[in-house]
Amino acid sequence: MIEFGTPSRIKLRQDTEQLLEQVDIAIKVFNKLRPLNDDVKNRIKMAFLPDRITSSLNMEGIIATRRQTLAIMDSMTIADSSSKSEQEVINALSADELTLDAAEDGQKLNATLLRQIHFLIEDKIGETPGSYRERDIKISQALFTPPSHTSVPSLIDEMLAVFINDDTAHPIVRAAWIHNRFTHIHPFLDGNGRTARLLQDFTLLSGKLFPTGVPSALRDDYYDALAAADKDDWDDLVAIIANSQLSIISKASGIANEREERSIWVQRLARKADHKKRGAQHKQYLVWAHKMNEIQSAFEATAQEINEASDVLSVKHQSYPVVDFKVWKQLCDGEWIRDGWFISQTLSIDGERAYAFVFYFRKHVTFPTDPFVETEPLIGLKFTGGKPNEKYVFGLFQDADIRLRELLFHADELFSYYFKGKMRKGRREEIEEWEAETNLTTNQVIEDLYADLFENKNGV
């Protein structure tokens, strides 16, 4: 028999509690931008919905692409001869819309709504859409066996009663709880994972947060986190949802703000968080990671704007997750890591790839020209690149046409390191001398970089 427990009695580590505090601060800052006009609301929706849908389907091994999802979203119809995966996409979109509308209307979660969500997910595909299973099942590679089908209705009712009556926990904790307890019951023959992720998003929306889904890139971590939650170890599952929430808040703020104002609220948030929680290494990491996500969002937004504005120029953008706290500490200790990529872009002109570059994490090497004195290690974003067929040079990048070398966030300020033509003597040979700019926003840095890449390097 399942012991449900209650969301309000879930115990979390201090670092996880701090992560939830960061979410509260970030959403409070975002809420100052409200009310949002319809255009901004739609842009925010379109920025996240296609990826949320495709990730949820890909998580279950269903092949669907962002482009395919966007095409179906345009009409919300498919032809009779369409593939099963296309039906899966339109089902997922319909179920997502129902879930979000119900949450925004202030509905309480109940068995009828739960089954309606599942019906839309499995419509024209599943064996019994919207109906509880009538036979026992086993889940391959799972460490538990779902309860007997005869217990499903009563277990769902018990789960919903606990969820409705125990509503004092943080929305993310409640979302993790309903997600895990539902999957443990596994009330349907298929579509349980997709339904669980929508129940999670329903809870987040009801708690005035953004729906996050679960990124498919975190598939293994996600299933491990669900298994840990089965044993009442909730930190990993809560952290996955909270980190996704922080990333979405950051990107939504970038959309809601005017271009030149994109970084203001993040800087204010960082100053407030740093002042309140100064001295704790993990708290420093959280502020740093949030700023890195803001920088990543700005690069992604710029790439999208160029792709939409020009038929000649195009930018292929790829984002990678910010390093976790453990790896961040390794970097602070001067260790080299293999998976340190954060942003990569390939620039094309008239369909021909012209240049590719990467930003990666490395410990900052102090320069005599640094405009600050810092005894604590700092982690910067280093730049490297080359022609598409060239190998990247890490740590030794030199190109006179491209000035940017490193981005560094320290003491609420962005430091942009540029090579301005000066060399200094090293142990064996002359090396570049970099100078830090402190009066540039992220967007201004990006504009300078693209000017070098497209104009100085490629003569556009």
C-alpha positions as CSV (number, residue, x, y, z in Angstrom):
1,M,0.0,0.0,0.0
2,I,1.2,3.5,-0.8
3,E,2.0,5.8,2.0
4,F,1.2,9.2,0.5
5,G,2.6,11.5,3.2
6,T,1.8,15.2,2.7
7,P,3.6,17.9,0.8
8,S,3.9,20.2,3.8
9,R,5.9,17.5,5.7
10,I,8.5,17.0,3.1
11,K,12.0,17.7,4.4
12,L,14.6,19.3,2.1
13,R,18.3,20.1,2.4
14,Q,19.3,23.7,3.1
15,D,20.7,24.1,-0.4
16,T,17.3,23.0,-1.9
17,E,15.5,25.5,0.4
18,Q,17.8,28.2,-0.8
19,L,16.9,27.3,-4.4
20,L,13.2,27.7,-3.6
21,E,14.1,31.1,-2.1
22,Q,15.7,32.1,-5.4
23,V,12.6,31.2,-7.2
24,D,10.5,33.3,-4.9
25,I,12.8,36.3,-5.3
26,A,12.9,35.9,-9.1
27,I,9.1,35.6,-9.6
28,K,8.6,38.6,-7.3
29,V,10.8,40.6,-9.5
30,F,9.1,39.4,-12.6
31,N,5.7,40.2,-11.2
32,K,6.7,43.9,-11.1
33,L,6.5,43.7,-14.9
34,R,2.9,42.8,-14.8
35,P,0.3,43.4,-16.2
36,L,1.6,42.1,-19.5
37,N,0.0,43.0,-22.8
38,D,-1.4,40.3,-25.1
39,D,1.5,40.4,-27.4
40,V,4.0,39.8,-24.7
41,K,1.9,37.0,-23.2
42,N,1.8,35.3,-26.6
43,R,5.5,35.7,-27.2
44,I,6.2,34.1,-23.8
45,K,3.9,31.3,-24.5
46,M,5.4,30.6,-27.9
47,A,8.9,30.7,-26.4
48,F,8.3,27.7,-24.2
49,L,5.2,25.7,-25.4
50,P,6.8,24.0,-28.4
51,D,9.8,22.8,-26.4
52,R,7.7,21.7,-23.5
53,I,5.5,19.6,-25.8
54,T,8.4,18.0,-27.7
55,S,10.4,17.3,-24.5
56,S,7.4,15.5,-22.9
57,L,6.9,13.4,-26.0
58,N,10.6,12.7,-26.5
59,M,10.8,11.6,-22.8
60,E,8.5,8.7,-23.7
61,G,10.4,7.7,-26.8
62,I,7.9,9.5,-29.1
63,I,9.7,11.1,-32.1
64,A,8.6,14.7,-32.5
65,T,10.4,17.8,-33.4
66,R,10.0,21.5,-32.5
67,R,9.3,22.4,-36.2
68,Q,6.7,19.7,-36.4
69,T,5.0,21.0,-33.2
70,L,5.0,24.6,-34.5
71,A,3.5,23.5,-37.8
72,I,0.6,21.7,-36.0
73,M,0.1,24.6,-33.7
74,D,-0.6,26.9,-36.6
75,S,-3.8,25.1,-37.4
76,M,-4.4,22.6,-34.6
77,T,-5.5,20.1,-37.3
78,I,-3.8,17.2,-39.1
79,A,-4.7,15.2,-42.2
80,D,-6.4,11.8,-42.0
81,S,-3.2,10.3,-43.4
82,S,-0.9,11.9,-40.8
83,S,1.5,9.8,-38.8
84,K,1.0,8.6,-35.2
85,S,3.6,11.0,-34.0
86,E,1.7,13.9,-35.4
87,Q,-1.4,12.7,-33.6
88,E,0.7,12.5,-30.4
89,V,1.7,16.2,-30.9
90,I,-1.9,17.5,-31.4
91,N,-3.0,15.4,-28.4
92,A,-0.3,16.8,-26.3
93,L,-1.1,20.4,-27.3
94,S,-4.8,19.8,-26.6
95,A,-4.1,18.3,-23.2
96,D,-1.7,21.2,-22.4
97,E,-4.3,23.8,-23.3
98,L,-6.9,22.2,-21.1
99,T,-4.5,22.0,-18.2
100,L,-3.4,25.6,-18.5
101,D,-6.9,26.9,-18.9
102,A,-8.2,25.0,-15.9
103,A,-5.3,26.3,-13.7
104,E,-5.8,29.9,-14.9
105,D,-9.5,29.6,-14.2
106,G,-8.8,28.7,-10.6
107,Q,-10.2,25.1,-10.8
108,K,-9.4,22.6,-8.1
109,L,-7.7,19.4,-9.2
110,N,-10.2,16.5,-9.3
111,A,-10.6,13.0,-10.8
112,T,-12.8,14.3,-13.6
113,L,-10.2,16.9,-14.7
114,L,-7.4,14.3,-14.3
115,R,-9.2,11.8,-16.6
116,Q,-10.1,14.6,-19.1
117,I,-6.3,15.4,-19.4
118,H,-5.5,11.7,-20.0
119,F,-8.3,11.4,-22.5
120,L,-6.9,14.1,-24.7
121,I,-3.4,12.6,-24.4
122,E,-4.5,9.2,-25.6
123,D,-7.3,10.2,-27.9
124,K,-7.4,8.1,-31.1
125,I,-4.1,6.4,-30.0
126,G,-4.5,4.7,-26.6
127,E,-6.5,1.6,-25.7
128,T,-8.8,3.2,-23.1
129,P,-8.4,7.0,-23.1
130,G,-9.5,8.7,-19.9
131,S,-10.3,5.3,-18.2
132,Y,-8.4,3.8,-15.3
133,R,-6.6,0.5,-16.1
134,E,-8.6,-2.7,-15.5
135,R,-5.6,-5.0,-15.3
136,D,-2.3,-5.1,-13.3
137,I,0.9,-4.0,-15.0
138,K,4.6,-4.0,-14.5
139,I,7.0,-1.2,-15.5
140,S,10.2,-2.3,-17.2
141,Q,13.4,-1.1,-15.3
142,A,11.3,0.4,-12.5
143,L,12.1,-0.5,-8.9
144,F,8.4,-0.7,-7.9
145,T,5.3,-2.5,-9.0
146,P,2.2,-0.3,-9.4
147,P,-0.7,-1.2,-7.1
148,S,-3.5,-3.5,-8.2
149,H,-5.9,-2.0,-10.7
150,T,-8.7,-2.6,-8.2
151,S,-7.1,-0.1,-5.8
152,V,-6.6,2.7,-8.4
153,P,-9.9,4.6,-8.0
154,S,-9.6,4.8,-4.2
155,L,-5.9,5.7,-4.3
156,I,-6.5,8.5,-6.8
157,D,-9.3,9.9,-4.5
158,E,-7.0,9.6,-1.5
159,M,-4.1,11.3,-3.3
160,L,-6.4,14.2,-4.5
161,A,-7.8,14.6,-1.0
162,V,-4.4,15.0,0.5
163,F,-3.3,17.4,-2.3
164,I,-6.4,19.7,-1.9
165,N,-6.4,19.7,1.9
166,D,-2.6,20.2,2.4
167,D,-1.9,23.4,0.4
168,T,0.6,25.2,2.6
169,A,3.8,23.8,1.0
170,H,5.8,25.7,-1.7
171,P,4.1,25.3,-5.2
172,I,7.2,23.5,-6.5
173,V,7.2,21.0,-3.6
174,R,3.5,20.4,-4.2
175,A,4.2,19.9,-7.9
176,A,6.9,17.4,-7.2
177,W,4.6,15.6,-4.7
178,I,1.6,15.2,-7.1
179,H,4.0,14.3,-9.9
180,N,5.6,11.4,-8.0
181,R,2.5,10.1,-6.2
182,F,0.6,10.0,-9.4
183,T,3.3,8.1,-11.3
184,H,3.5,5.6,-8.4
185,I,-0.2,4.8,-8.7
186,H,0.2,4.6,-12.5
187,P,-3.6,4.6,-12.9
188,F,-3.6,4.3,-16.7
189,L,-2.3,1.7,-19.2
190,D,-0.3,4.4,-21.0
191,G,0.3,8.1,-20.9
192,N,1.0,8.3,-17.2
193,G,4.3,10.2,-17.5
194,R,2.8,12.8,-19.8
195,T,-0.2,13.2,-17.5
196,A,2.0,13.5,-14.4
197,R,4.1,16.3,-16.0
198,L,0.8,18.2,-16.8
199,L,-0.4,17.7,-13.2
200,Q,3.0,19.2,-12.2
201,D,2.4,22.2,-14.5
202,F,-1.2,22.6,-13.3
203,T,0.2,22.9,-9.7
204,L,2.9,25.4,-10.7
205,L,0.4,27.6,-12.6
206,S,-2.1,27.4,-9.7
207,G,0.8,28.6,-7.5
208,K,1.4,31.6,-9.8
209,L,4.5,30.1,-11.4
210,F,5.3,29.1,-15.0
211,P,4.7,25.6,-16.4
212,T,8.1,23.9,-16.9
213,G,7.5,20.3,-18.0
214,V,10.8,18.4,-17.7
215,P,13.6,19.0,-20.3
216,S,14.3,15.8,-22.3
217,A,18.0,16.4,-21.8
218,L,17.5,15.6,-18.1
219,R,15.7,12.3,-18.8
220,D,18.1,10.1,-16.7
221,D,18.3,12.6,-13.9
222,Y,14.5,12.9,-13.9
223,Y,13.9,9.2,-13.6
224,D,16.5,8.9,-10.9
225,A,14.9,11.8,-9.0
226,L,11.4,10.1,-9.3
227,A,12.9,6.9,-7.9
228,A,14.5,8.8,-5.0
229,A,11.2,10.5,-4.2
230,D,9.6,7.0,-4.0
231,K,11.8,6.7,-0.9
232,D,10.9,10.2,0.4
233,D,14.2,11.8,-0.9
234,W,12.7,14.8,-2.7
235,D,15.7,17.1,-3.2
236,D,16.6,16.1,-6.7
237,L,13.1,16.2,-8.1
238,V,12.4,19.6,-6.5
239,A,15.8,20.9,-7.8
240,I,15.0,19.9,-11.4
241,I,11.7,21.7,-11.3
242,A,13.1,24.8,-9.5
243,N,16.1,25.1,-11.8
244,S,13.8,24.9,-14.8
245,Q,11.6,27.5,-13.2
246,L,14.5,29.9,-12.7
247,S,15.6,29.5,-16.4
248,I,12.0,30.2,-17.6
249,I,11.6,33.2,-15.4
250,S,14.9,34.6,-16.7
251,K,13.9,34.1,-20.4
252,A,10.3,35.4,-19.8
253,S,11.8,38.5,-18.2
254,G,14.0,39.1,-21.3
255,I,10.9,38.9,-23.5
256,A,8.9,41.2,-21.3
257,N,11.6,43.9,-21.0
258,E,12.7,46.2,-23.7
259,R,15.9,45.2,-25.2
260,E,18.1,47.7,-23.3
261,E,16.4,46.9,-20.0
262,R,16.8,43.1,-20.2
263,S,19.5,42.8,-17.4
264,I,18.2,45.4,-14.9
265,W,16.0,43.1,-12.8
266,V,18.6,40.3,-12.8
267,Q,21.2,42.8,-11.5
268,R,18.8,44.0,-8.8
269,L,18.0,40.4,-7.9
270,A,21.7,39.5,-7.7
271,R,22.5,42.5,-5.5
272,K,19.7,41.8,-3.1
273,A,20.5,38.1,-2.9
274,D,24.2,38.7,-2.5
275,H,23.6,41.3,0.3
276,K,21.3,39.0,2.2
277,K,23.3,35.8,1.8
278,R,26.9,37.1,1.5
279,G,29.6,34.7,2.5
280,A,28.0,31.3,1.8
281,Q,29.6,29.6,-1.2
282,H,26.5,27.9,-2.4
283,K,24.5,31.1,-2.3
284,Q,27.2,32.8,-4.4
285,Y,26.9,30.0,-6.9
286,L,23.1,30.4,-7.2
287,V,23.5,34.1,-8.0
288,W,26.3,33.4,-10.5
289,A,24.3,30.6,-12.2
290,H,21.3,32.9,-12.6
291,K,23.4,35.6,-14.3
292,M,24.9,32.9,-16.6
293,N,21.4,31.9,-17.6
294,E,20.6,35.5,-18.4
295,I,23.7,35.8,-20.6
296,Q,22.7,32.6,-22.4
297,S,19.2,33.9,-22.9
298,A,20.5,37.1,-24.4
299,F,22.6,35.2,-27.0
300,E,19.7,32.9,-27.8
301,A,17.3,35.9,-28.3
302,T,19.9,37.6,-30.5
303,A,20.2,34.5,-32.7
304,Q,16.5,34.3,-33.1
305,E,16.2,37.9,-34.0
306,I,18.9,37.6,-36.7
307,N,17.2,34.5,-38.2
308,E,13.9,36.3,-38.3
309,A,15.2,39.6,-39.7
310,S,17.6,38.4,-42.5
311,D,17.5,36.0,-45.4
312,V,21.2,36.3,-45.9
313,L,22.5,35.9,-42.3
314,S,21.6,33.0,-40.0
315,V,22.8,31.8,-36.6
316,K,22.5,28.3,-35.3
317,H,22.3,28.4,-31.5
318,Q,22.9,25.7,-29.0
319,S,22.6,26.1,-25.2
320,Y,24.1,23.8,-22.7
321,P,23.2,23.6,-19.0
322,V,25.1,25.7,-16.5
323,V,27.5,23.6,-14.5
324,D,26.2,22.3,-11.2
325,F,27.5,23.4,-7.8
326,K,29.9,20.4,-7.5
327,V,31.5,21.2,-10.9
328,W,31.6,24.9,-10.1
329,K,33.7,24.2,-7.0
330,Q,36.0,22.1,-9.1
331,L,36.5,25.0,-11.5
332,C,37.1,27.3,-8.5
333,D,39.9,24.9,-7.5
334,G,41.5,25.2,-10.9
335,E,40.5,21.8,-12.2
336,W,39.7,21.3,-15.9
337,I,36.4,19.8,-16.8
338,R,35.4,18.0,-20.0
339,D,31.8,19.2,-20.2
340,G,32.3,22.9,-19.8
341,W,30.5,24.2,-22.9
342,F,27.7,26.7,-22.3
343,I,26.9,28.5,-25.5
344,S,27.8,27.5,-29.1
345,Q,26.8,29.2,-32.3
346,T,27.5,28.7,-36.0
347,L,27.2,31.7,-38.3
348,S,26.2,31.3,-41.9
349,I,26.2,33.8,-44.8
350,D,24.1,33.0,-47.9
351,G,23.7,29.4,-46.6
352,E,27.5,28.9,-46.2
353,R,28.9,28.3,-42.8
354,A,31.3,31.1,-42.1
355,Y,32.4,30.9,-38.4
356,A,31.7,28.8,-35.3
357,F,32.4,29.8,-31.7
358,V,32.0,28.5,-28.2
359,F,31.7,30.0,-24.7
360,Y,33.0,27.6,-22.0
361,F,33.6,27.8,-18.3
362,R,37.1,28.3,-16.9
363,K,38.6,29.8,-13.8
364,H,39.5,33.4,-14.3
365,V,43.2,34.2,-14.6
366,T,44.0,37.5,-12.8
367,F,45.3,40.3,-15.0
368,P,47.4,43.2,-13.8
369,T,44.8,45.4,-15.5
370,D,41.8,43.9,-13.5
371,P,39.8,46.8,-12.1
372,F,39.2,44.9,-8.8
373,V,41.1,43.1,-6.1
374,E,39.7,39.6,-5.5
375,T,41.1,36.8,-3.3
376,E,38.3,34.4,-4.0
377,P,38.3,32.3,-7.3
378,L,36.1,33.6,-10.1
379,I,34.6,31.5,-12.9
380,G,34.4,33.2,-16.3
381,L,33.0,32.5,-19.8
382,K,36.0,32.1,-22.1
383,F,35.6,32.5,-25.9
384,T,37.1,30.4,-28.7
385,G,36.2,29.8,-32.3
386,G,37.3,29.4,-35.9
387,K,36.2,28.4,-39.3
388,P,33.7,25.5,-39.3
389,N,36.4,23.0,-40.3
390,E,39.0,24.2,-37.8
391,K,39.5,22.7,-34.4
392,Y,38.7,24.9,-31.4
393,V,41.7,26.2,-29.4
394,F,40.9,26.3,-25.7
395,G,42.8,28.7,-23.6
396,L,45.1,29.9,-26.4
397,F,42.6,31.6,-28.7
398,Q,44.1,34.5,-30.7
399,D,42.4,36.4,-33.5
400,A,43.1,40.1,-34.1
401,D,39.7,40.5,-35.9
402,I,37.8,39.3,-32.9
403,R,38.3,41.3,-29.7
404,L,36.2,39.5,-27.1
405,R,38.0,37.0,-24.9
406,E,36.1,36.5,-21.7
407,L,32.9,37.4,-19.8
408,L,33.1,37.6,-16.0
409,F,30.4,38.3,-13.5
410,H,31.7,39.7,-10.2
411,A,30.2,42.0,-7.5
412,D,27.0,42.7,-9.4
413,E,29.0,43.8,-12.5
414,L,29.7,42.3,-15.9
415,F,33.3,42.5,-16.9
416,S,34.0,42.1,-20.6
417,Y,37.7,41.3,-21.5
418,Y,38.9,42.5,-24.8
419,F,42.1,42.2,-26.7
420,K,43.0,45.6,-28.0
421,G,46.2,44.9,-29.9
422,K,48.7,45.1,-27.0
423,M,51.1,42.2,-26.3
424,R,53.2,41.5,-23.2
425,K,56.2,39.3,-22.5
426,G,55.4,35.8,-21.3
427,R,57.8,33.1,-20.1
428,R,58.5,31.9,-23.6
429,E,56.8,34.2,-26.0
430,E,54.7,37.3,-26.2
431,I,51.1,36.9,-25.1
432,E,48.0,39.0,-25.4
433,E,47.2,41.7,-22.9
434,W,43.5,42.0,-22.2
435,E,41.6,45.0,-20.9
436,A,38.3,44.8,-18.9
437,E,35.3,46.9,-19.9
438,T,32.8,47.6,-17.1
439,N,30.3,49.9,-18.7
440,L,28.8,47.5,-21.2
441,T,25.5,45.6,-21.0
442,T,25.3,42.0,-22.2
443,N,23.5,43.2,-25.3
444,Q,26.2,45.7,-26.1
445,V,28.8,43.0,-25.8
446,I,26.8,40.8,-28.2
447,E,26.5,43.7,-30.7
448,D,30.3,44.2,-30.6
449,L,31.0,40.5,-31.0
450,Y,28.7,40.2,-34.0
451,A,30.2,43.3,-35.6
452,D,33.6,41.6,-35.4
453,L,32.3,38.2,-36.6
454,F,30.2,39.4,-39.5
455,E,31.9,42.7,-40.5
456,N,35.6,42.5,-39.5
457,K,36.0,38.7,-40.0
458,N,33.7,38.1,-42.9
459,G,33.3,41.4,-44.6
460,V,29.5,41.7,-44.4
